[in-house]
Amino acid sequence: MKLSVREKIGFGLGDTASNLVWASLMSFIMFFYTDVFGITAAAVGTMFLFARVFDGVTDFLIGAMADRTQTRWGKFRPFLLWMAIPLAVMMVLTFTVPGFSQNGKVVYAWITYNLLMLAYTAVNIPYSALSGVMTDDPLERTSLNSYRMVLAQAGGFIVNAAMLPLVQALGRGNTGLGYQLTTAVFGIGAVALIWFTFSSTRERIQPPPGQKTTLRADLGTLFRNPHWVILFAVGLMDLTFIIIRAGSLVYYCKYTLLLDEKQTSVFLVLGNVGFIAGAVITRFVVARMGKKGALILAHLIMAVSALAAYGLKPGDPTLALVLQVIHAIGGGINATVFFAMIADAADFSEWKFGTRNTGIVFSAVTCSQKVGMGLGGVLAGWILTHYGYVANAVQTPQANFGITLMVSLIPAIGFLVVVALFTRYGLSEQFCARIREDLTKRRVDA
């Protein structure tokens, strides 16, 4: 099941589109809510926690729905066609500042943010599962996800480079209007790219003939799959600490490194460049040391580079920029390998239990990531509040210390815990090859 370059690019552009939304949330939503929208960091953090738990539940439902969808386009591609426009609309509404009271703003933020995440889930879960049914070749899967991560970072590159300049240019002094118009531009681009992914990809792997399962049975096979359980735990911890760090970078640039908006954009874009470099080299790293070894290496890179930032002095950004690039290289390897491993877990489930539920396997792991995002968001808000952060003001040494902790020591410890946890992962490359051979034989016999 070799894939053409065109199909790989078409698939990857789907994550360019997703990342126009995702990178906006990762890098700017906390800052937008506290410094533009006008609600407290603690209120934002609490909202994030609820939203991620709710989103985790909808992940399962969307995954199960996709597994049971039957159309002439397949199971997963139709969701890209149907949900692209709702995703764009909700992104614009989320980055809109209404003329409400403080309580009214909080209610508006809760509604729009949760609807945005529901629309994002309805696109991203089927999109992620699509990679598990396009090919069963392990290196092709790694290559496919390399294209995905490189092109995802193209979306992140656009957001991090263009968000603040476009907000200034389109808003003309009205920052709230600037965010609204900028996200409208991103939303239109996302719709076009998602529809191109729909038209340029194909689903090749089908469930066993006559397969009929219930959601309860699907969940039962998940928790009897030890490799999925490890990936679930890693996804939960990974995103908790990634969000703590990523959500604090704009604060770190503005208040600790004392960078202006253009310099902050450069700082964030260099992270995208490092991530792309990591995604590009992942295939070679996996060929040399396997997916398990590659993921452990990635987390060691992320941990060491974060830890090194702990001793940096405020106002000296040069070394911080270097560490940002190194950290992002590890992040690129991590993300590329992780999604290939989810496809391996889906193969194991079919091999072991006789049913293929690609959507539910992907949705269950991304559920853990969403909950991790919620935990990371609420912890980031609480940490900022605990250390005395005040929006749009010169920060106290204590507040700057809290911001520094969030980009250095706290995530470094989390990534080292993930390394220890992942040593128990059991799907080696040899085991995956045996699974693939057995499944190929079953499909031929059927």
C-alpha positions in Angstrom: 0.0 0.0 0.0 2.4 2.7 -1.2 1.1 6.2 -1.3 1.8 8.9 -3.9 3.4 12.1 -3.0 0.3 13.9 -4.1 -1.9 11.9 -1.7 0.6 12.4 1.2 0.6 16.2 0.5 -3.2 16.2 0.3 -3.5 14.4 3.6 -0.9 16.7 5.2 -2.7 19.9 4.1 -5.6 18.7 6.3 -3.5 19.4 9.3 -2.3 22.7 7.9 -6.0 23.6 8.1 -6.4 22.1 11.6 -3.4 23.9 12.8 -4.7 27.3 11.7 -7.2 26.6 14.5 -5.0 24.6 16.8 -2.0 27.0 16.8 -4.3 29.9 17.4 -5.6 28.2 20.5 -2.2 26.9 21.7 -0.3 30.2 21.3 -2.9 32.9 21.7 -6.2 31.9 23.3 -5.1 32.3 26.9 -3.5 35.7 26.1 -6.6 36.8 24.1 -9.0 35.9 26.9 -6.9 37.7 29.6 -5.5 40.7 27.8 -8.1 41.4 25.1 -11.4 39.7 25.9 -11.1 40.8 29.5 -11.6 37.8 31.9 -9.3 36.5 34.6 -6.7 33.8 34.1 -8.3 31.6 36.8 -11.7 31.8 35.0 -10.0 30.8 31.7 -8.2 27.9 33.3 -11.4 26.5 34.9 -13.2 26.8 31.5 -10.4 25.0 29.8 -10.6 22.1 32.2 -14.4 21.7 31.7 -14.1 22.1 28.0 -11.4 19.4 27.6 -13.3 16.9 29.7 -16.4 17.5 27.7 -14.4 17.4 24.5 -12.9 14.1 25.6 -16.4 12.6 25.9 -17.3 13.8 22.4 -14.1 12.3 21.0 -15.5 8.8 21.8 -18.8 9.6 20.3 -17.4 11.1 17.1 -15.0 8.2 16.8 -17.8 5.6 17.3 -20.0 7.5 14.8 -17.2 7.6 12.2 -16.6 3.8 12.6 -20.3 3.2 11.8 -20.6 5.7 8.9 -21.2 4.1 5.5 -21.0 6.4 2.5 -19.6 6.2 -1.1 -16.7 8.3 0.2 -15.8 6.0 3.1 -16.1 6.3 6.8 -13.9 9.2 7.7 -13.6 11.5 4.7 -17.2 12.6 4.7 -16.7 14.4 8.0 -14.1 16.7 6.3 -16.7 17.7 3.8 -19.5 18.2 6.2 -17.8 20.0 9.2 -15.3 22.4 7.6 -17.6 25.4 7.5 -19.0 25.0 11.0 -15.4 24.8 12.3 -14.5 28.1 10.6 -17.6 29.9 11.8 -17.0 28.8 15.4 -13.4 29.9 15.3 -14.4 33.5 14.3 -17.1 33.6 17.0 -14.6 32.4 19.7 -12.2 35.2 18.8 -15.0 37.8 18.9 -15.2 40.3 21.8 -19.0 40.9 22.7 -20.2 44.1 24.4 -21.3 42.1 27.4 -20.8 42.5 31.2 -18.0 40.5 32.8 -20.4 37.6 33.7 -21.9 37.8 30.2 -18.5 37.5 28.7 -17.7 34.4 30.7 -20.9 32.8 29.6 -20.2 33.7 25.9 -16.7 32.4 26.2 -17.9 29.1 27.6 -20.5 28.6 24.8 -18.4 29.6 21.9 -15.2 27.8 23.0 -17.0 24.5 23.7 -18.8 24.7 20.3 -15.5 25.4 18.6 -13.9 22.3 20.2 -16.9 20.2 19.2 -16.5 21.3 15.6 -12.8 20.7 15.8 -13.3 17.2 17.1 -15.8 16.4 14.3 -13.1 17.3 11.8 -9.9 16.1 13.5 -10.9 12.7 14.9 -12.0 11.4 11.5 -9.0 13.1 9.9 -6.6 11.4 12.3 -8.3 8.0 11.9 -8.0 8.4 8.1 -4.2 7.8 8.4 -4.9 4.4 9.8 -6.9 3.2 6.8 -4.9 4.7 4.0 -2.0 2.2 4.2 -0.7 -0.6 6.5 2.9 -0.2 5.6 4.8 1.0 8.7 7.3 3.2 7.0 4.6 4.6 4.7 2.6 5.5 7.9 5.6 7.2 9.4 6.2 9.0 6.1 2.5 10.0 5.9 2.7 11.4 9.4 5.9 13.2 8.6 4.1 15.0 5.7 1.3 15.7 8.2 3.5 17.2 10.8 5.6 19.3 8.4 2.4 20.7 6.8 0.8 21.1 10.2 3.6 23.3 11.1 3.1 25.3 7.9 -0.2 26.2 9.5 1.4 26.9 12.8 4.1 29.0 11.0 1.3 31.1 9.3 -0.5 31.7 12.6 2.6 32.5 14.7 4.1 34.7 12.0 1.0 36.5 10.9 -1.5 36.6 13.9 -0.1 39.6 15.7 0.8 41.7 12.6 -2.6 40.9 11.0 -4.4 41.8 14.3 -2.6 45.2 14.2 -3.2 45.8 10.4 -6.8 44.7 10.2 -7.9 46.0 13.6 -6.4 49.5 13.0 -6.1 50.1 16.7 -9.1 47.9 17.7 -7.4 44.7 18.9 -10.6 42.8 19.4 -11.7 43.5 15.8 -8.3 42.6 14.6 -8.5 39.1 16.2 -12.0 38.6 14.7 -11.0 39.6 11.2 -7.7 37.6 11.3 -9.4 34.4 12.4 -11.9 34.9 9.6 -9.0 34.9 7.1 -7.6 31.8 8.7 -11.1 30.1 8.7 -11.6 30.6 5.0 -8.2 29.1 4.3 -9.0 26.1 6.6 -12.2 25.3 4.7 -10.4 25.3 1.3 -7.6 23.0 2.6 -9.9 20.6 4.4 -12.0 20.1 1.2 -8.8 19.5 -0.7 -7.8 16.7 1.7 -11.2 15.2 1.2 -10.8 15.2 -2.6 -7.2 13.9 -2.7 -7.2 10.9 -0.3 -8.6 7.4 -0.3 -9.6 4.8 2.3 -8.1 1.4 1.5 -8.3 -0.7 4.7 -11.8 -1.9 5.6 -13.1 -3.7 8.7 -13.5 -7.5 8.5 -16.6 -8.5 6.4 -19.8 -8.5 8.4 -18.3 -6.8 11.4 -20.9 -5.5 13.9 -20.0 -4.2 17.3 -21.5 -2.0 20.0 -19.9 1.0 21.6 -19.6 -1.0 24.9 -17.8 -3.8 23.1 -15.5 -1.3 21.4 -14.6 0.3 24.7 -14.0 -3.2 26.2 -11.4 -4.1 23.6 -9.6 -0.7 24.2 -9.0 -1.4 27.8 -7.8 -5.0 27.0 -5.2 -3.5 24.7 -2.2 -2.8 26.9 -0.4 -0.8 24.1 -3.4 1.5 23.7 -3.5 2.0 27.5 0.2 3.2 27.5 -0.5 5.6 24.6 -3.6 6.9 26.4 -1.5 7.7 29.5 1.3 9.2 27.5 -1.1 11.4 25.6 -2.7 12.6 28.8 0.7 13.5 30.4 2.3 14.8 27.3 -0.4 17.4 26.5 -0.7 18.5 30.1 2.9 19.7 30.1 3.0 20.8 26.5 0.1 23.1 27.1 1.6 24.5 30.3 4.7 25.4 28.3 3.1 26.5 25.0 0.4 28.6 26.7 3.0 30.5 28.7 5.3 31.4 25.8 3.6 34.6 24.8 3.8 35.8 28.4 7.4 34.6 28.6 8.3 36.6 25.5 6.4 39.8 26.5 7.1 40.0 30.2 10.3 37.9 30.9 12.4 38.2 27.7 11.0 41.7 27.1 10.4 41.1 23.4 8.0 43.3 21.3 5.3 41.8 19.1 7.5 41.3 16.0 10.3 39.7 18.1 7.7 37.4 19.7 6.4 36.3 16.3 10.0 35.4 15.3 10.4 33.4 18.5 7.3 31.4 17.9 8.1 30.9 14.2 11.5 29.6 15.0 9.7 27.0 17.1 7.7 26.0 14.0 11.0 25.7 12.0 12.4 23.4 14.6 9.3 21.3 14.7 9.4 20.9 10.9 13.0 19.8 11.1 12.1 17.2 13.7 9.2 15.9 11.6 11.4 15.6 8.5 14.1 13.6 10.2 11.6 11.3 12.0 11.5 8.6 9.3 15.3 8.3 9.5 15.3 8.2 13.3 12.5 5.5 13.3 14.4 3.4 10.6 17.5 3.4 12.9 16.0 3.0 16.4 12.3 2.1 16.0 9.2 4.2 17.0 9.6 3.4 20.7 13.2 4.6 20.8 12.4 7.6 18.7 9.6 8.7 21.1 11.9 8.3 24.1 14.7 10.3 22.4 12.2 13.1 21.6 11.1 13.4 25.2 14.7 13.5 26.4 15.4 16.4 24.0 12.3 18.2 25.1 13.1 17.7 28.8 16.8 18.8 28.6 16.0 21.9 26.5 13.2 23.0 28.8 15.4 22.4 31.9 18.2 24.5 30.4 15.8 27.5 30.2 15.4 27.5 34.0 18.7 29.5 34.5 18.3 32.1 31.8 18.4 35.7 32.7 15.4 38.0 31.9 15.9 40.3 28.9 18.5 38.0 27.2 16.6 36.1 24.4 19.5 34.7 22.3 19.9 31.4 24.2 16.2 31.2 24.7 15.7 31.2 21.0 18.3 28.4 20.5 16.6 26.3 23.2 13.2 27.0 21.6 14.4 25.5 18.3 16.0 22.4 20.0 12.9 21.8 22.0 10.7 22.0 18.9 12.9 19.5 17.1 12.1 17.0 19.8 8.4 18.0 19.6 8.4 17.3 15.9 9.7 13.8 16.3 7.3 13.1 19.2 4.2 14.2 17.4 5.1 12.3 14.1 5.9 9.0 15.9 2.9 9.2 18.3 0.2 9.2 15.6 1.9 6.4 13.7 1.8 4.4 17.0 -1.9 4.9 17.3 -2.4 3.2 13.9 -0.2 0.3 15.2 -2.5 0.0 18.3 -5.5 -0.2 15.9 -3.8 -3.0 14.0 -3.1 -4.8 17.2 -6.8 -4.5 18.3 -7.9 -6.1 15.0 -5.2 -8.8 15.2 -6.0 -9.7 18.8 -9.8 -9.3 19.0 -10.9 -9.7 15.4 -12.6 -6.3 15.0 -11.2 -3.1 13.5 -12.3 0.1 15.2 -9.9 2.7 13.9 -12.1 5.7 14.7 -12.6 4.7 18.3 -8.9 3.9 18.9 -7.8 7.3 17.6 -10.6 9.1 19.4 -9.8 7.4 22.7 -6.2 8.5 22.5 -7.0 12.0 21.4 -9.5 12.1 24.2 -6.6 11.7 26.6 -4.8 14.5 24.8 -7.9 16.8 25.2 -8.1 16.1 28.9 -4.4 16.8 29.1 -5.0 20.1 27.4 -7.7 20.9 29.9 -5.4 20.0 32.8 -2.5 22.0 31.3 -4.8 25.0 30.7 -6.3 25.1 34.2 -2.8 24.6 35.8 -1.4 27.4 33.7 -4.2 29.7 34.8 -3.8 28.8 38.4 0.0 29.1 38.3 -0.3 32.6 36.8 -2.8 33.6 39.4 -0.8 32.1 42.3 2.4 34.0 41.3 0.5 37.3 41.0 0.2 37.8 37.3 -1.6 41.1 36.3 -2.6 41.6 32.7 -1.0 44.5 30.7 1.3 45.5 33.6 5.0 45.3 34.5 5.3 42.0 36.3 6.8 41.5 39.7 9.9 39.3 40.1 7.6 36.6 41.6 5.3 36.7 38.6 8.2 36.4 36.2 9.5 33.5 38.2 6.2 31.7 37.8 6.2 32.3 34.1 9.8 30.9 33.9 8.8 27.8 35.8 6.0 27.2 33.2 8.4 27.1 30.3 11.3 25.3 32.0 11.2 23.2 35.2 7.6 22.1 35.3 7.4 20.7 31.7 10.9 19.2 32.0 9.8 17.0 35.0 6.7 16.0 33.1 8.6 14.9 30.0 11.0 12.8 32.1 8.0 11.0 33.7 6.7 10.2 30.2 10.0 8.6 29.4 9.8 6.4 32.4 6.2 5.4 31.6 7.0 4.6 28.0 9.6 2.1 28.8 6.7 -0.3 29.3 5.4 0.0 25.8 5.4 -3.4 24.0 4.8 -3.0 20.3 8.2 -3.5 18.8 8.9 -3.1 15.1 9.2 -6.9 14.8 5.9 -7.5 16.5 4.2 -4.9 14.3 5.6 -6.7 11.2 4.1 -10.0 12.4 0.7 -8.4 13.0 0.8 -6.8 9.5 1.6 -10.1 7.8 -1.2 -12.0 9.7 -3.8 -9.3 8.9 -2.8 -9.3 5.2 -3.3 -13.0 5.1 -6.7 -12.8 6.8 -7.9 -10.1 4.4 -6.8 -12.2 1.4 -8.5 -15.3 2.8 -11.7 -13.3 3.4 
